[in-house]
């Protein structure tokens, strides 16, 4: 079992704080997220592993729906194009942990496979009960924290003008890069300059 596979199935050891915080610095301002390590240990450990690797630095919010959520952490800018970054293995879905997809919470994005979340996340900009387990597909979307400072920045991001733009993604079966048009992409890139741990 390699390190990534182990990470996908076991929680991180308990630390002094069950509620670590991170600062998400964007080109539109910063916000602070408190992570719920107690309720979502695997998800928080996975997210912090990407923070430690600086995976998120230079990625963008590539999907913005002002009445729903803002999604990011998966695409970087290369030669003016949005290109998906490589990630590790998917993690187990912790959507049944009792945390709800309410306004200001952060949750993991995934495919139709409930255990496919890797690096991409979203912030709910309103209460989205239709994402709470067992909705919408019997599994739900795993909430693992909440915005505790700077929600006005999230609201600024959700107001971004969007359009259909090409995204270059990795085909899940073949691994080849494919470019397809995608809706709800900000017309001006909303860049995650960094995500860093808050020292307490």
N, C-alpha and C positions, 0 to 999 in steps of 0.2 A: 504493500500500500504506500503510495507516494504521499508527500506532504499535503498536496491539494485534495487528494481523496480523503485523507484523514480529517482535514479541515471541514470537509463537506458533511461529515457525520458526527463529529464530536464537538461539544462546546469548549470554549477557551477556559482555562483555569480561572477560578474566581479571583477578582482583584479587590483592592481596598474599596473601590467605588463600583456599585452596580449601575451607576448612571454616568458613564463617561460622556463628555461633550466634545463636539467638533465645531470648528468655524468653517463655514462654506463661503469663500471669498469669490465674488463674481465681478464682472466689469460693470454691474449695476448696483453694487453694494454687497454687504456681508450679512449673513444670518447664522445663528448658533442653533445647533441641534443637540438635544439631550437624548442619549441612546439608552434603551431599556434592556440592559444586559440580563436582568433577572427573568423577564418574560420572553426574550428572544435571544438566547445565548449564542446559538449557531449563526444567526443572521448578523448579530453585532460583531462577532468574531470575524466573520467573512468580510463585512464592510470595513472594519478597521484594518484588516490585512491589505485591502486595496488602498486605504489611506496611507499606511506605512510604506507601500511600494510607490506612492505618488502617482498611482494610476489615474486619479481624477484630475490632476493638474493639467490644464490645457484642454479639457473636454468641454462639451457644450450642453446646454439644455436644448435638445433636438426636437422635442415634442411639447408644445405648449397649447393647452386648451383652457381658456380663461374661466370656463364654468365647470372645470373638472380637476385638472392637476397639471403640474409641470414635471417633465421627465428628463433625466440627464444621466451623465456618467459613463456613456458608452461610445460616444463619437468624438474624434478630434479633427482639427482642421489641417488638411494637407493640400497644399497648392490651391487653396481656396475652396476645396471640396470637403464634405463631411464624411469621414471614413471610420468605420467601426474598429475599435481597439480589440486586441486579443485578450481573452480572460481565461480564468481557470475553470474548473468543473462547477456544475450547478450544485446548489445546496438543498437540504430538505426544507420543505415549506412549513413555516411556523405560524401560519395564519390562524390557527385555532388557539392562540395564546391568550385570547380575551381582549387584546387591544383592537380598537376600532379605527376604521379609515375615516376619521373625523378631520375637519379643517385643521391644518397645521401639523398633521402627523406625516411621518416619512415611512414609506413602504417600498418593498422590492418589486421591481418589474420582472416579468417572466414571460415565457411563451405559453402555449397550450399545455405543455408538460408542467405540472405543479411544482416539480423539483428542479426547475431549470434556471432559477435566478442566479446570476453571477455578480455583475458589478452595477448594472443599471438600477436606478431608484427613482421614485417620484415623491413629490410633496403634494398632498391633497389640499386644494384651495377652497374646498367646501366639504361638508359632510357627505361621504360617498358610501352609504350603507350597502349599496349593491356590490361592493367589493369585499364585504365582510363574509368570512366563512359561515355557511357553505356556499354562499353566492360567489361568483355568478355561475360556477361550473362544478360545484361540489367540493371546491378546495379553498377558494378565497385568496386574498393577497396579504402577505405578511407585513404588518406594521411593526417597526422596531424602534421607534423614537418619535420625538415631537420637536417642533421649532419652539424655542423658549426665548428667543431674542431676534428681532429683525424681520418679523412677519411682513412689515411694510415693503421689504425688499422682495419677498416672495410675491407680493401683490403687484409690485412693479414688473416683475418678470412675467406674471400671468397676463399682463396687459400688452405684451409685445405683439407687434404686427406679425402675422404668419402668412405663409403661402405654401404651395407645393414646390418642393425642391428635391433634387436627387440626393439619395443617401447610398453610400457604398457599404454593403454589408457582407459578412461571411456566411456562405450557404451552410446551414447546419449539418447537412449530409455529406457534401463534397469538400467543404473547406475552401472553395474558390470564392473570389471576391465578385459580387454582383452589384450592379448599380441600378436602383429603381427609384421612381418618383415617390415621394411621401408627403402627405398633407400635414398641416399644423406645425410646420417648421418655421421658426422665427426668420424674418427676412434679413435682419441684422443679427449676427451671431451673439448669443448670450453665453459668454465664456465663464467656465468655472476655473478661475485662476489658480486656486488651491483649495484643498480640504485638509485641515490640520487639527490635531488634538488640542484641546484647551487644558492648560495646566491649572490644577486646583491647589 
